[in-house]
Amino acid sequence: MIPKRLSNSENAVSEVIDVVFILGIMFIAISLIGTSGYPLLQNMQENGHTENIKQSYIVLSENMNKVVFGTAPSQSVELKMYGGGIWVTGDSVINITVQTWNSSLLPPAIESQTF
């Protein structure tokens, strides 16, 4: 029997090719998940933040109504802005319109007051 040289041997060629193919397929799969999945995750996170901000303003409105109608002396609310901001400048204006039902008027009516 004549010994074969290692450089001419083809015994492990199929295993090497299998490993290269498997690594290539894994790399392509991870790349596709990274390029398409990350923006989708980012969009879902932004939508969640938007909903949380809307809910914060609804709670603010309810707390302001409690103070205006005298059911609570004071209220506090935490507004999470998630990277955004609210600014108040010297020329900022806030209009608060309150509608109340006045049954003592004839005929009963809704009165509006702006502060």
Secondary structure, DSSP 8 states (H G I E B T S, - for coil): -----GGG--TTHHHHHHHHHHHHHHHHHHHHHHHHHHHHHHHHHHHHHHHHHHHHHHHHHHHHHHHHTTS-S--------TT------TT-----EEEEEETTSSS-EEEEEE-
